[in-house]
Amino acid sequence: MKDNIIFEADNLEALKELINMGLEEKIDVIPIDPPYNTNIDYINYIDSFEGDSFISFMNMRIELAYKLLSPNGVMFIHIDDNEVFNLNILCKKIFGIENVKLIIWKKNEEIFDFNKKEYKKVHNINVIHEYVIVCFKNFNSTNLNYIKQLKLDNSGKLIESYAPLTSILEFLGSNFSAKEELYEIFDGKEVFRTPKPVKLIKEFIRSASSKNSLVLDFFAGSGTTGQACMELNKEDNGNRKFILVNNIENNICKTVLIPRINKVIEKFGFNETFRFISLY
Ligand SMILES: C[S@@+](CC[C@H](N)C(=O)[O-])C[C@H]1O[C@@H](n2cnc3c(N)ncnc32)[C@H](O)[C@@H]1O
């Protein structure tokens, strides 16, 4: 594939189109962040599904994603408590039990009360994590690269080092830092409610890609995956290509996704271009 692509399409149609384009078994990394079926109104997109329709919605898409993944490809699926158990079972059904692993991502810091200088006491459970389901096409023949992360050293200082992915991820951005990143790109305006931090997605891509890999995000939202891919290319002189897909809900492609990619290309002086394809 010569260029990056941004699709404005229902991802079911886009995934079928990618198969028609001859990309079966050609995609190396698929980081996706679907709606979590929380029933919360995120304004940008709908996050509630009737009955068990969430799992059948995901089933159709993950089956196609499986076909697109290369023999050593890896898929990272963000999800929280609401659907992690159902989705984990679905992934095991499609990929095989031995090819599915679960990671915990610490998404928020504990709530600190800056006036009292102590952690706020909460009566119920304060949830500061969510999950990433990692699906390998072939777990036994896939070696993940080391990722760059902050770790506490023996003296309790945070130091940056290369290390294998761990099953509990922290210091790779938070929901809060992700929002700050977007505010900065869009001059303080809130254009999207639920972005993921670039750092986190960048390390997933680093772990599962080589310099010429193809990366696909078919729930692209604000386009974090595109930015992560370009940052990584700049860092290691890579030539990874991204394919981003978002539907027409609230015109996200034209008002958030494409403007973000363009702004980031300009801001960081990236040498990247993309093709826009609408399937509507
Ligand atoms: C949780 S957000 C993804 C956020 C993204 N990770 C980021 O960092 O900005 C999920 C996105 O999936 C999109 N979406 C939901 N259903 C879709 C579908 N069937 N086809 C394409 N996009 C869809 C929503 O519009 C929303 O932008």
The ligand as an SDF file (V2000), in Angstrom:
LIG
                    3D

 27 29  0  0  0  0  0  0  0  0999 V2000
  -14.2500    5.1640   21.7000 C   0  0  0  0  0  0  0  0  0  0  0  0
  -14.2690    5.9890   20.2140 S   0  0  0  0  0  0  0  0  0  0  0  0
  -12.6190    5.7840   19.6380 C   0  0  0  0  0  0  0  0  0  0  0  0
  -11.6800    6.8370   20.1670 C   0  0  0  0  0  0  0  0  0  0  0  0
  -10.2710    6.7300   19.6280 C   0  0  0  0  0  0  0  0  0  0  0  0
   -9.5550    5.6180   20.2010 N   0  0  0  0  0  0  0  0  0  0  0  0
   -9.4930    7.9930   19.9220 C   0  0  0  0  0  0  0  0  0  0  0  0
   -8.4190    7.9380   20.5400 O   0  0  0  0  0  0  0  0  0  0  0  0
   -9.9670    9.0670   19.5550 O   0  0  0  0  0  0  0  0  0  0  0  0
  -15.1910    4.9310   19.1540 C   0  0  0  0  0  0  0  0  0  0  0  0
  -15.4080    5.5130   17.7470 C   0  0  0  0  0  0  0  0  0  0  0  0
  -15.9790    4.4970   16.9290 O   0  0  0  0  0  0  0  0  0  0  0  0
  -16.8920    5.0940   16.0340 C   0  0  0  0  0  0  0  0  0  0  0  0
  -17.8260    4.0340   15.5730 N   0  0  0  0  0  0  0  0  0  0  0  0
  -18.8210    3.4280   16.2790 C   0  0  0  0  0  0  0  0  0  0  0  0
  -19.4510    2.5060   15.5300 N   0  0  0  0  0  0  0  0  0  0  0  0
  -18.8220    2.5040   14.3190 C   0  0  0  0  0  0  0  0  0  0  0  0
  -19.0230    1.7800   13.1040 C   0  0  0  0  0  0  0  0  0  0  0  0
  -19.9680    0.8310   12.9950 N   0  0  0  0  0  0  0  0  0  0  0  0
  -18.2230    2.0700   12.0480 N   0  0  0  0  0  0  0  0  0  0  0  0
  -17.2460    3.0070   12.1490 C   0  0  0  0  0  0  0  0  0  0  0  0
  -17.0180    3.7330   13.2630 N   0  0  0  0  0  0  0  0  0  0  0  0
  -17.7930    3.4940   14.3420 C   0  0  0  0  0  0  0  0  0  0  0  0
  -17.5530    6.1880   16.8610 C   0  0  0  0  0  0  0  0  0  0  0  0
  -18.0890    7.1900   16.0060 O   0  0  0  0  0  0  0  0  0  0  0  0
  -16.3620    6.6890   17.7010 C   0  0  0  0  0  0  0  0  0  0  0  0
  -15.7420    7.7770   17.0770 O   0  0  0  0  0  0  0  0  0  0  0  0
  1  2  1  0
  2  3  1  0
  2 10  1  0
  3  4  1  0
  4  5  1  0
  5  6  1  0
  5  7  1  0
  7  8  2  0
  7  9  1  0
 10 11  1  0
 11 12  1  0
 11 26  1  0
 12 13  1  0
 13 14  1  0
 13 24  1  0
 14 15  1  0
 14 23  1  0
 15 16  2  0
 16 17  1  0
 17 18  1  0
 17 23  2  0
 18 19  1  0
 18 20  2  0
 20 21  1  0
 21 22  2  0
 22 23  1  0
 24 25  1  0
 24 26  1  0
 26 27  1  0
M  CHG  2   2   1   9  -1
M  END
$$$$
